[in-house]
Amino acid sequence: MESYTNGKGHLVLMFDPPRGSTATWPNWKKLVKTLGVTLHDGIVLDFQQAYSSPQFVVGQVNDISAHPILRSIGSNNQVVLPGVIPMQTITPAPPSLSVTPLFNSSEQSQSVLPDKSGSAHTEAGPFVLSAAIERTQSGKLAAQPKTSVTEGMRTVVMGNASFITDDIFNRFANGPFFLGAVNWAVGNDALVSIPPKEPVANTINLTAPAQRFVAFFALLVLPILCLL
């Protein structure tokens, strides 16, 4: 896998907190670290940016121009992450790599890791929730060819995978963000754009007498007129 990322690989890596165990993927941690991101154990609880509970962390974007992926979320600048693993970017970034955090937790967030004794180890935030990595040339972003698909290495690392499940995919900007991340990672930059607005449904609210009149007219008057 490292040879793939050292070349021209395109990856979207999504991690969910492990269930029933505190052991988490040493090989994946090693791979992610070579990409300029440190993957920690535990789960992020955010007491400032949360949806329904501190475990449902809201990744909020203040500037969609910070990275091309963020254009996909449009004016709805929030992505809900139900159970996210804490991450940090490595400073300075590994040579020839550009690492851009996409979402961060708030200053009030903390990571919680239960241990065998029943207590929990906590660490103060903020944490990186998602990051985009791209191969660079001499410290600058690699020039993109005039084709629909880029030739350089691109990877998106997310500390959560459940945000694209059926029950939450269409909430906030979860769906557009995921599709934008995939399109950017594979190099289809032209498809990373602000999604179309949902059509507005026009409705008419009728009073009870008006409803009775419409029903009477449709069931009696119109058939009689047709017979005449």
N, C-alpha and C positions, 0 to 999 in steps of 0.2 A: 504494500500500500504506500509506503514512503517513496518508492521509486515512481509510483503513479503521481503523487503530489509533487515530487521533484521534477517531473516532466511537465506535461500539459494536461494534467488531470482536471476533471470538473466534478466537484463533490458537493452534496448537501447533507451534512451530518446533524442528526437530531437525537438528543438524549433525554430520556425520562428518568426520574429518580427510581432506583431499584426497589422492588417490593420484597419485604421480609428479610433483607440483608443489607449490610453497610458496605459490602465489597463492591467496587465498581471498576470494571474494565481497565486493568493496567495498560494493556496494549493500546487501547483507544486513547487513554490519557497521554501516552508517549507520542502517539501520532499527532494529536491536537497540539501538544506542546511544540512540536517541530513547526507548526503553522503559526506560532505566536500567541497561543491561547492556553491558559491553565485551567483545567477542569477540576473542580473541588468536589468533595463528598458533601452530602446533606441536601437540604431543600431551602429555598429562599422564602421567607415570610416578610411581606411588605405591609407596614402599618400606615403608609401614606398613600401609595398608589396601589389600590386593591379593588377587586370587583367581588362583592358579596362576602369574601373572607380574605384574611391575609395570605392564604395559600394561593389564591387566584391573583397573581401579580399582573399588573397592567404595565406593559412596555409602552411608554409614551414618547412621541417624537415632537420636538419643538421646531426642527428645521429639516424639511424633507429634501433640501438640496445638499445635505451632508453626504449622501451616498445615492447612486442611481436606484438602488432597490427601494428606497424610501419613497420614490415617486409613485409607486404602485398603490400606496395607501390613501392618497388623495387628502381630502379635508378631514377624514375620520382618522385622526392621528393616534389611535390606540389599538394595541393588540393584547388580548387577554391570554395569559400563559398559566394554565392550571397545574401548578406543581413544576417549578423550574429549578434546575441545578445551577448553583453559583459558579461563575466563571470570572476570570480576570485576564486582561491582555498583558503580554510581556513587553516591558519597556527596557531598552529599545527593542524593536521588532527584529526578528531574525533577518540576516542579510537578504536583500532582493525581495522582501515581502512587505506589502502594505496591508496593515491590519486596521480595520475601521469598526469600532463598536456601533451597532445599530440601535440597541435598546440598553438602558441601564435601569437598575432599581433605584429607589429613592435613598436619601440619607437615613431614613428611619427604618430601612430594611435590615435584616440579619439572616444568617444561615443557621440552620439547626440540624444537628447530627446526633440522633439517639445512640447511646452505648449500651453494653450488656448489663450494666448495673441499674438501668432504668432512668438515669439522668441524661442530660443532653449537653453536647458541646455547642456553643454558640459563637458566632463571629459577626462583627459589625460590617454593614455594607458601606457604600453601594457596591453592587456587583454588575458585571456585564451579563446580559441575558441572551444576546445574539451578536455575532460578529461576522464581517465579510473580509475575506483574505484574497489578495490578488498578487500575482508575480509582478515585480517591478524591474525596471532597468535603471541602474545608477541612482537609486533612491527616488525615482519618479515613476508614475504609473506608466505601464507599457503602452506604447502607441497601438491603437486598435486598427486592424486592417479594414479595408473597404469591402468587407463581406458581411453577411448576416450572422456569422458565428466567429467568435474570437479564437485565437490560437493559443493564448496564454493560460496558465493555471488559475483557476478560480474555485474558492471553497466558501461555503456558508456554514457556520457552526451555530446551532441553536441549543439552548439548555432545556428545551421542552419539545415533545413530539405530540402531546395530546391536544394541542391547540388546533389541530386540523382534523379532529374527529367530527363525526356527523353532527353532534348536538351543539357544537360551538364553532364550526367552520364558517358559518354565515354571520356570526356576531362580530360587531366592531369591524376591524380591518383584517381579521385573521386570514380569510381566504385570499384576498388580493395580495397580502404580504407574502404568503407562501408561494403563490404563483409567480409573483415578481422575483422572489429569491431563486426559484428554479430557473426561470428564464434568464436571469443575470448569470447564474452559475454556469449554464451551458453556453452562454454567449449570445443569446437572442436579445440583445439590448433594445431592439425596436419594439419588442413586446412588453418591455417594462415601462408602463405608462400609467397615468391616472385612469382607473376603471370608469366605465360609463355610469352615470347616475341611474338609480332605479327609477322606472317610470312611475309617475304619480297617478294613482287611481282616483278618478272623479266619481263621487257618489252623490246621491240625492236623498235627503232625509224628508220623508212625507209624514204628515200628521195622520192620525187615525181616520178622520173623515175623508182625507184625500186618498188614503189607501182603499177605503170602501168604495169611493167613487170610481177609482181606476179598475177595481175588480168588477164592479157592476157594469162599467162601460165595456170591458173586454169580454165578459162572459155573456152579456145579453144584447147590448146595443150593436156591437160589431157583427155578431152572427145574423141579427135581424136585418141589418143594412145589406149584408151579403145576399140574403134570401130575396130581398126586394130588388 
